[in-house]
Amino acid sequence: MNSNIWRIIIAILGAAFTALLLWATVRGDFMAEGAALITMPWGRVSLADLYLGFVLYALAVWVIEPSVKGRLFWALPVFILGNVWSALWVVVRWKVIRERVSRH
């Protein structure tokens, strides 16, 4: 599949997820629902899985980004903004990611 098609797909998925986040912000109670989530075993597993993914993403950013400033800019916000931020990074840096991966 064409490289630009992947960028477009990731951008669409990121935009859809952003819309879902906005909907949940308007409709839900983040604190109450989060408190309920961490009382359940699978809720804890899901949160641990989510943050493991954030750490793995941050490690990938650390390998791909050439400067410490860029690494910090792209890696740290994911722990607050979530995967909307990682989707944005993939869309913005797709060409560089492909170049780095294809060299190995």
Rosetta silent file (secondary structure, phi, psi, omega in degrees, C-alpha in Angstrom):
SEQUENCE: MNSNIWRIIIAILGAAFTALLLWATVRGDFMAEGAALITMPWGRVSLADLYLGFVLYALAVWVIEPSVKGRLFWALPVFILGNVWSALWVVVRWKVIRERVSRH
SCORE:     score description
SCORE:     0.000 S_00000001
   1 L     0.000  143.406  179.867    0.000    0.000    0.000 S_00000001
   2 L   -58.428  139.994 -177.908    1.206    3.510   -0.797 S_00000001
   3 H   -59.344  -39.663 -179.754    2.976    5.262    2.075 S_00000001
   4 H   -67.707  -29.173  176.830    0.732    8.324    1.861 S_00000001
   5 H   -64.081  -40.966  177.259   -2.354    6.151    2.148 S_00000001
   6 H   -61.862  -42.791  177.615   -1.095    4.916    5.526 S_00000001
   7 H   -59.102  -42.881 -179.953   -0.566    8.505    6.650 S_00000001
   8 H   -65.174  -43.354  179.109   -4.114    9.367    5.604 S_00000001
   9 H   -61.445  -45.634  179.702   -5.552    6.315    7.378 S_00000001
  10 H   -64.181  -40.321  178.033   -3.667    7.151   10.575 S_00000001
  11 H   -63.228  -42.226  178.592   -4.762   10.794   10.342 S_00000001
  12 H   -64.455  -44.393  178.320   -8.405    9.754    9.912 S_00000001
  13 H   -63.236  -40.463  177.031   -8.195    7.351   12.859 S_00000001
  14 H   -63.218  -41.324  178.182   -6.542   10.052   14.981 S_00000001
  15 H   -66.202  -40.447  178.378   -9.267   12.547   14.048 S_00000001
  16 H   -64.328  -40.484  178.394  -11.983    9.992   14.826 S_00000001
  17 H   -66.756  -37.984  175.914  -10.382    9.283   18.197 S_00000001
  18 H   -60.489  -43.647  177.611  -10.173   13.012   18.897 S_00000001
  19 H   -61.687  -41.034  177.724  -13.890   13.286   18.164 S_00000001
  20 H   -63.287  -41.255  176.874  -14.556   10.373   20.530 S_00000001
  21 H   -62.033  -43.694  179.054  -12.500   12.096   23.241 S_00000001
  22 H   -63.575  -42.171  177.363  -14.432   15.324   22.778 S_00000001
  23 H   -60.170  -45.958 -179.330  -17.736   13.448   22.955 S_00000001
  24 H   -65.321  -35.152  178.504  -16.651   11.678   26.161 S_00000001
  25 H   -62.218  -39.796 -179.001  -15.508   14.988   27.648 S_00000001
  26 H   -77.193  -38.615 -171.956  -18.967   16.461   27.103 S_00000001
  27 H   -94.119  -25.651 -171.421  -20.980   13.363   28.045 S_00000001
  28 L  -106.999  174.852  175.740  -18.936   11.621   30.733 S_00000001
  29 L  -117.817   96.407 -172.789  -17.532   12.220   34.183 S_00000001
  30 H   -54.371  -48.100 -176.375  -13.814   11.501   33.872 S_00000001
  31 H   -66.503  -46.713 -178.333  -13.072   11.361   37.601 S_00000001
  32 H   -66.497  -43.358 -178.715  -16.064    9.214   38.584 S_00000001
  33 H   -71.006  -36.513  175.784  -15.677    6.815   35.680 S_00000001
  34 H   -64.516  -40.794  177.850  -11.914    6.593   36.188 S_00000001
  35 H   -62.405  -40.289  178.128  -12.441    5.840   39.872 S_00000001
  36 H   -67.126  -39.529 -178.044  -14.845    3.052   38.947 S_00000001
  37 H   -60.389  -43.715 -176.196  -12.433    1.690   36.353 S_00000001
  38 L   -76.488   -6.089  175.333   -9.554    1.250   38.791 S_00000001
  39 L   -83.141  -14.818 -176.581  -11.725   -0.707   41.225 S_00000001
  40 L  -102.440  139.873 -179.826  -12.087   -3.550   38.697 S_00000001
  41 H   -55.052  -45.581 -178.653   -9.278   -6.018   37.906 S_00000001
  42 H   -73.466  -23.028  172.732   -9.684   -5.678   34.134 S_00000001
  43 H   -66.450  -42.129  177.199   -9.864   -1.932   34.495 S_00000001
  44 H   -65.221  -42.140  177.733   -6.451   -2.003   36.156 S_00000001
  45 H   -61.229  -43.058 -179.808   -5.114   -4.328   33.459 S_00000001
  46 H   -62.866  -41.792  178.091   -6.441   -1.997   30.763 S_00000001
  47 H   -67.608  -40.147  177.184   -4.791    1.033   32.356 S_00000001
  48 H   -62.932  -41.896  177.842   -1.501   -0.834   32.798 S_00000001
  49 H   -62.359  -43.504  179.208   -1.680   -1.903   29.144 S_00000001
  50 H   -59.324  -49.156 -177.874   -2.396    1.673   28.084 S_00000001
  51 H   -72.599  -29.099  171.282    0.585    3.072   29.972 S_00000001
  52 H   -61.841  -42.463  176.029    2.858    0.261   28.779 S_00000001
  53 H   -61.133  -39.681  177.181    1.911    1.345   25.262 S_00000001
  54 H   -62.149  -42.208  179.812    2.765    4.951   26.137 S_00000001
  55 H   -65.258  -43.174  178.859    6.197    3.863   27.385 S_00000001
  56 H   -64.215  -40.781  175.115    6.835    1.812   24.231 S_00000001
  57 H   -60.518  -46.391 -179.602    5.768    4.764   22.065 S_00000001
  58 H   -60.464  -38.019  176.461    8.079    7.076   24.046 S_00000001
  59 H   -65.177  -40.931  176.902   10.960    4.656   23.472 S_00000001
  60 H   -62.746  -42.348  177.466   10.244    4.605   19.732 S_00000001
  61 H   -60.195  -43.551 -177.887   10.201    8.409   19.709 S_00000001
  62 H   -60.559  -34.694  179.393   13.513    8.439   21.564 S_00000001
  63 H   -76.791  -37.479 -173.475   15.054    6.247   18.845 S_00000001
  64 H   -83.148  -44.477 -174.317   13.572    8.138   15.878 S_00000001
  65 L   -70.361  134.309 -175.254   13.816   11.799   16.927 S_00000001
  66 L   -78.481  -24.975 -175.905   17.251   13.304   16.289 S_00000001
  67 L  -117.921  153.790  177.870   17.321   15.914   19.082 S_00000001
  68 H   -62.856  -39.720  178.999   16.653   15.761   22.811 S_00000001
  69 H   -59.860  -45.504  177.116   14.278   18.700   22.466 S_00000001
  70 H   -64.682  -39.416  178.637   12.273   16.839   19.808 S_00000001
  71 H   -61.010  -47.244  179.783   12.323   13.658   21.861 S_00000001
  72 H   -66.307  -41.744 -179.546   10.919   15.429   24.899 S_00000001
  73 H   -59.140  -42.842 -176.313    8.377   17.378   22.824 S_00000001
  74 H   -89.307  -26.657 -174.728    6.959   14.233   21.245 S_00000001
  75 H   -86.860  -44.515 -172.045    7.423   11.693   24.070 S_00000001
  76 L   -67.896  -42.606 -176.568    6.246   13.410   27.251 S_00000001
  77 L   -62.834  -20.095 -178.244    2.764   14.702   26.240 S_00000001
  78 H   -61.223  -28.586 -178.604    1.539   11.206   25.373 S_00000001
  79 H   -71.434  -15.357  176.821    1.251   10.444   29.095 S_00000001
  80 H  -110.406  -45.354 -175.162   -1.357   13.213   29.390 S_00000001
  81 H   -86.200  -17.575  178.093   -2.837   13.550   25.900 S_00000001
  82 L    78.110 -160.885 -171.969   -2.849    9.847   25.075 S_00000001
  83 H   -73.789   -7.706  169.222   -2.686    8.235   21.686 S_00000001
  84 H   -59.764  -40.957  179.538   -4.086   11.238   19.860 S_00000001
  85 H   -66.081  -42.210  179.418   -0.573   12.627   20.379 S_00000001
  86 H   -67.269  -36.812  176.491    1.099    9.445   19.127 S_00000001
  87 H   -63.350  -40.857  177.964   -1.127    9.406   16.030 S_00000001
  88 H   -62.092  -44.358  179.251   -0.140   13.008   15.319 S_00000001
  89 H   -60.241  -44.646 -179.983    3.556   12.122   15.656 S_00000001
  90 H   -61.520  -43.538  179.435    3.187    9.194   13.256 S_00000001
  91 H   -63.790  -46.142 -177.141    1.430   11.382   10.682 S_00000001
  92 H   -68.381  -39.602 -172.525    3.973   14.202   11.001 S_00000001
  93 H  -105.465   15.881 -174.570    7.060   11.973   11.069 S_00000001
  94 H   -51.761  -47.015 -177.200    5.882    9.126    8.777 S_00000001
  95 H   -62.047  -44.985 -179.829    8.631    9.642    6.192 S_00000001
  96 H   -65.026  -41.579  179.017   11.390    9.699    8.830 S_00000001
  97 H   -60.016  -47.815  179.896    9.946    6.628   10.576 S_00000001
  98 H   -61.607  -41.349  179.464    9.904    4.679    7.310 S_00000001
  99 H   -63.944  -44.112 -178.426   13.463    5.739    6.489 S_00000001
 100 H   -66.614  -41.249 -178.131   14.768    4.708    9.927 S_00000001
 101 H   -69.997  -39.014 -176.899   12.945    1.372    9.889 S_00000001
 102 H   -70.868  -20.894  177.753   13.974    0.502    6.317 S_00000001
 103 L   -72.060  -19.942 -175.033   17.677    1.007    7.154 S_00000001
 104 L  -105.417    0.000    0.000   17.592   -1.873    9.623 S_00000001
